[in-house]
Amino acid sequence: MGIQFREKKKLGKNSWLNISGSGASASTKIGPVTINSRGGVWVNLPGGMTFRGRWK
């Protein structure tokens, strides 16, 4: 495992620009669901658990 670069810039109330070594993506949060432009989906579940998957 090497050094990883990651930066997160807030664009609006519920949206961010994510910059990493592999490129940039945008993400937005709608309630308990976060979706990013690369197809990732995160859902906050009860009990402190999170589901992570793909939508593309």
N, C-alpha and C positions, 0 to 999 in steps of 0.2 A: 504494500500500500504506500503510495506516495503523497505528496502535498497536493491538496485540492483547493482550487480557487472558487469562491461563490460570493456573490453580492446580490442584495435584494433592495430595490428602490421602489418606494410607494408612489403609485401614479394617481390614485384616487381613493375614495373611501374604502372600497373593497377590492382594489386591483393593484398588482405589483408587476414590475419588470425584473426578471430573474436573469442574472448574468453569471455564467460559469465557464470553465475551460472548454466545454464542448459546444458553447454557443449561448444564445439568448432565447428566452421564452417569456410569455406573459401569463399571468394567472389571475383568476377572479374567484371570490368567495361569495356564495349565495346560501345563506343559512348555514347548515352544517356541512355543506358540500363545497369543495374547492376543485376547480377545473383549470388545467393549464393548456397552452396552445400546442404542446407536443403530445397531447392525448392522455395525460395522467389525470386520475380522479381520486380524491381523498374524501372520505365520508367519516365524520366524527360520530361514533356510536355511543349509546349509553354505557356507563361503567368505565369511561376513560379509554375505550378501545377505538381503533381507527381501521377502516377498510381502505386499502389502496389497490387501484386497478387501472385499466386502460379503457378508453372509449372509442379509439380509432381502430 
